[in-house]
Amino acid sequence: ASEIRVLGTRFNVRRRQNGEVVVTVLEGTVAVAQLGSTQPAWKRKLRANEQIVYGTTGLLRDVGPAAGANAARWREGILEFEDESLSNIVADLGRYTDRRILVRDPRLAQLRLGGQLNVRDNIQDSLGLLEKLAPVAAHQSDGTFVLDYRQGPDKERQ
């Protein structure tokens, strides 16, 4: 369990599919604590343009700088990510389509990317942009978007 206490502020909370929680402060101050049996296991205070990431096992990334305004751009249909795993990006994209997106090649899951995707456009356009950003080949199969690893031209010749 955790507690997020608002102290006159604007902030964004994002719960990832894997259970991680990302708290980003846009304005003001937020107190975040992981609750223990009698006292918090940890407690942090975040100010504007700071972010923390935690999960059930505790802190995953302590308080650090973040572009606060970018964290809430999802409200405008823009997903912004910086040094994010492809598996987390795909999980976020999955919220904007009724079709499954499958990362078939395990080499792609931990690939880290940065950029932005407009999720108000066709999901295929977002997947096409991922193909430009990374060694990803996207195609459709039985109503599912499938992402495979795309070999570079030099590696294909070997």
Buried (B, 14 or more C-beta within 10 A) or exposed (E): EBEBEEEEBBBBEBEBEEEBBBBBBBBBBBBBBBEEEEEBBBEBBBBBBBBBBBBEEEBEEEBEEBEBBBBBBBEEEBBBBEEBBBBBBBBBBBEBBEEEBBBEBEEBBEBEBEBBBBBEEEBEEBBEBBEEBBBBBBEEEEEEBBBBBBEEEEEEEE
